[in-house]
Structures are given as structure tokens and as C-alpha cells.
Amino acid sequence: MPISPYLHSLREVVGQRLLLLPGVTAVVFDDEQRILLGQRADNGRWSLIAGVMDPGEQPAETVVREVYEETAVHVVPERITSVFTQPPNTYPNGDRTEYVDITFRCRAVGGEARVNDDESLAVGWFRLADLPPIGDLTRRRIECALLPGTAAWFGEPAGHLR
């Protein structure tokens, strides 16, 4: 998968060391309440559409851009459903990252779901009862997007007393 010119320039300086990066994830619903998923080219797993913010970009702009770039679907962000820091990740090339993720519930408003770049093997709409195998984190993001109201789930501070 290609990386942005900005991230590429950072990697030239820091190499494969851990980078803390701002990212977004989209839980996209269509008019039939199906969810948009992409089968990732890097690991073959089905997941929500996600990406990294570019400098100067607002998170909502990023989620709209990423969904279109990867799936050719136009979306409108409706609300933030979760904010948290993901566990550290090491890519096959050795690059290490940790993402601060903002997940948006989005509504599809146009386009036709299809593979639109080299980050996905397949793209499709799925009913909640017919989801392909997905990871726990993807499932948790979907659950947050289905909750009523406007409050977002967020990771609690370490050592937080209840």
C-alpha cells in the first residue's frame, strides 16, 4: 500500500521507529442500513474503511476522502462514535505505528461501492446479520456507531478511578 508523501518524508527521517499518527475510521451505512466494508489487500481481512490524516486536513475531511479513495462511495459524516489510541502495530516492512483513531458514523449519499485503489481486494455492503469474519476492534466500532444518541465512546485514562 502506498503511503502519503507526508508520511514518506517522516519515514525518511525516523526510519521504522514508532510514529504516533492521527487516523480516522468510517462506519458507513446505506439507506438499507447495510455497512460498507473493504477486504484489505495487506492482510486479506474484512474491515471498516480507515486512513491517516494529511497535514492541514480536518478529521471529517479525511473520512470523506478515504472512503471515496478506497470505495468510490460518497459519504456525509453524521457524528463521532469513538476516540481512542489503538495498540502499536508493526507492518510487514517493519514500520511501527500507533494510531489515535477518530471513528465516524457516516451516511452514504452517492457513488457505487467498488474497489477504487490498491488498498482493497474487494468492497461490499453487508447486513448486520451477514457480516463476514471481522476483528473485535471492527465489531466494537460498529457497536458504538449503532448506539443511540450523540455521545462518543472513548478510551479511559490509565489509572482512572471509577
FIMIDO-574848 format. One record per atom (N, C-alpha, C, O, CB): x, y, z. Coordinates in steps of 0.2 Angstrom, whole numbers, plus 5000, padded with zeros to 4 digits. Last residue first. Glycine has a CB too. Layout:
// FIMIDO-574848
XYZ...
END
This chain:
// FIMIDO-574848
493550235195492850235194492350255200491750255199492550165191495050315191494650285196493850285194493650345192494750325203496250285179495650315180495250275186495150215185495250315174497450225175497350245182496750275184496650295189497950285184497350305159497650255163497550275170497750335172498350235161495750365153496450375155496750315160496350295164496550445159494750265142494850305148495550315150496050265148494450265154494250295125494750255130494850305136494950355136495450245126492550335122493250355122493650305127493450285132493350425124491150355113491550315117492250335117492450355111491450235116490150505112490650455109490950415114491050445120491150495105488350545111489050535115489450485111489250435108488850515122487250555104487750585101488450575105488950595102487650655100485950415102486250475105486850505101487050475096486450465112486250235101485850295100486150355104486650355108485150295103487450145093487150165099486750235098487050275094487750185105488150105082487450095082487050115088486450115089487350015082489450145084489050185079488350165079487950205077489350165072489850045093489750115095489350155090489050205092490450145096489749935085489349935090489250005093488750035094489549895096490849965076490149955073489649965079489150005078490049895070491949955085491750025081491050025079490650075079492250035076491849825088491749875093491549945090491149975093492349885098492149765076491549745079491349805084490749825084491549675082493549805075493049825070492349815073491849865072493149785063494049745086494049815086493549835081493249885082494749835084493849605083493549635088493549705088493049735090493849615095493749585065494049585071493649615077493149645075494749615070492549475055492949545057493249535063493049495068492449605056491949375043492349375049492649445049493049465045492849325048490549475036491049425035491449425042491349465046491549445029488849495042489549525041489949465040489949405043489649555048487449475042487849445037488549465036488849465031487449445031486749565051486749485052487149445048487249385049485949465051487049685045487249665052487249595053487749565056486949705057487349675028486849675033487249655040487649615040486249635032488649755018488449695022487849715027487949765031489049665025489449795003488949815008488649755012488549705008488349855005491149794999490449774998490049805004490349825009490449704998492649764990492249814994491549784993491349764988492349884991494249684989493549684987493249744992493549754997493249614989495549724991495449664987494749664984494549644979495649604990496249884993495749834994495749784989495849794983495049874995497249974989497249954996496749904998496749875003497050015001497250024976497649964978497649944985497949894987498349964975495550084973496350094974496650024975496249974975496450144979494250044973494450114969495150124970495450174967494050164972493049924972493749934973494049994969493949994963494249874972491450004975491949964971492649974974492750014977491849974963489850064977490450034980490849984976490549944972490149994986489550214969489450144969490050104972490550114969489250114961488850374973489350334971489150254971488650244974490050334976488050434988488150434981488750384980489050364984488250504978487950445002487550484998487650484991487350524987487650565000488050355017488250355010487750405006487150395008488150285007488450425032487950405028488150415021488450465019487350455029489450375046489350415040488750385037488550325037490050405036490250395062489650365058489550405052489450465053489050355063492050395064491450425062490850385060491050335056491550475057493350385075492850345071492250385070491950415075492750275074494950425077494350455077493850415073493950425067494350535076496450365084495850355080495250395082495050385087495750275079498050365084497550395088496950405083496950445078497750475091499050225081498550275079498150305084497850265088498150245073500750195079500150195084499750245082499950305081500450205092501950095070501450145071501050135077500950085079501050155065503450045062502950045068502550105068502750165067503450035074503949955048503750015050503250005056502849965056503350055045504149825043504549845049504349915052504549925057505249845048503449785032504049815031504449835037505049855036503949865026502249735039502749685036503349715034503849685034502449655030502049845053501949825046502449775044502949775047501849885042501549845069502149835065501949815058501649755058502649795069500749945081500649905075501349905072501649955071500049925071500049975097500549985092500549935087500249875089501249985096498249995099498849965101499349975096499249985090498749895103497450165097497550095096498150065098498650105099497450085088496650275107497350255104497350185103497250145108497850285109495050345102495550305107496150295103496250305097495150245109493350385101494050415100494550375105494350365111494050495102491850365092492350345097493050375095493150395090492450265096490950435084490650375088491150355093491050325098490450325084490450585078490950545080490750495085490250505089491550595084489250595064489450605071490050565073490150515069488850595076489150595050488550615054488750635061488450685064488050565054489850635035489950615042489350645046489150695045490650645044489350575020489250635024489350605031489050565034488550665023490150505005489850505012489750575015490150615013490250455016490250414990490250474993489850475000489350445000489950534989491350274986490650294989490750364992491250384995490450244994492550224981492150264976491450284979490950304975492050224970493350164990492750134988492350164983491850134981492350124994494550244993494550164993493950134990494050074988494650145000494250374991494850344988494850274988495050244983495450374991493050384999492950394992493650364988493550324983492950464990493550365012493050325009493050325002492950274998492350345012494550475012494750405012494250355010494350305006494950385020493750595011494250575006494450505006494450475001494850615008492950575023492650585017493150565011492950525007492350655016493950575033493550515032493150525026493050465022493050515038494550705031494950645030494550585029494650545024495450635036493550795035493850795028494150725026494050695021494250855026493550765048492950745044493150745037492850705033492350795045494850805052494650735053494050715048494050665045494450715060495550925041495150915046494950835047494950805041494450955046497250945036496650915035496250905041496450885046496750855031498550995039498051045037497351015036496951055035498251075031499250835034499350905037498850955034498750955028500050935036498150705033498650735030498750805034498250825037498550755022497650555043497550625041498250655038498750635039497350665047497450395037497850445040497750515038497650525032498650425040496050285037496650315034496950365039496650375044496450345028494750155033495150205038495750235034495950205028495350155044493350055033493750105029494150155034493750185038493350135023493349905042493049965040493550005036494149995037492850005047493749745034493749795039493349855037493249865031494449815041494349585031493749625030493849675036493849665042493049595030495949535027495449545032494949595030495149645027495749555039497149535019496549495017495949495022495449465020496749425016498249615022498149555026497549515024497449465027498149575033498349715011498949695015498849635019499349595020499149745020497049735006497549705002498149675006498449635004497749754996495549705015496149745015496649705010496649635011496449745022493949735010494449675011495149705010495349715004494249615007492849845017493349835012493749775014493949765020493749895011491149885020491749855022492249845016491949835010491649785025489749965025490249965020490849935023491149965028490350035016488149905030488849935032489349915026489349865024489049905039486449945028487049895027487649935029487649995028487049865020485250015029485650005035486149955034486349915039485149985040484850065017484549995019484949975025484849915028484649945014485550175014484850185015484550115018484050115021484550205009487150135022486750155016486050155019485850155024486850105010488450185033487850155032487450175026487550235024487350165038490150165038489650195033489050155033489050095032490050205027491250215049490650165049490150195045489750235047490450145057492850255046492150265044491750205045491950145043492150285037494250325055493850265053493150285051492850325055493950205058495750415055495050405055494850345053495150305049494750465051497250465064496950425059496150435060495950455066497150355059498850525068498150545068497750505063497950505057497950615068500150435075499850465069499150475071498750435074499950425063501750405081501050415084500750455078500950515077501050455091502950295076502650355075501950355077501550305076502650375067504350205080503650215081503450285080503750325082503450195089505550185066505350195073504650205074504350225069505750255076506050165054505550125056505250135063504850095065505650055055506550335050506550265049505950225051505450245050507250235052506450465052506450425058506550355057506550315061505750435062506650525039507050545045507050495050507550485053506650615047505850445030506550465028506950485034507550475034506550515022504650455037504950395037505750405035506150365037504650345033504250585033504450575040504850505041505250505045503750565044504050565020504550615022504750605029505350615031504350685020502950485020503550455017504150505019504650475021503450455009501950565025502250505030502850485027503350465031501650455030501850655014502050675021502350625025502850625028501450705024501450565004502050605003502350625010502950625012502050664998500750415011500650485009501350515008501850495011500250525013501050255004500950305010500950375007501250385001501550295015500350114996500750174996500550215002500050215005500550214990500449945000500050005000500450065000500950075004499550005006
END
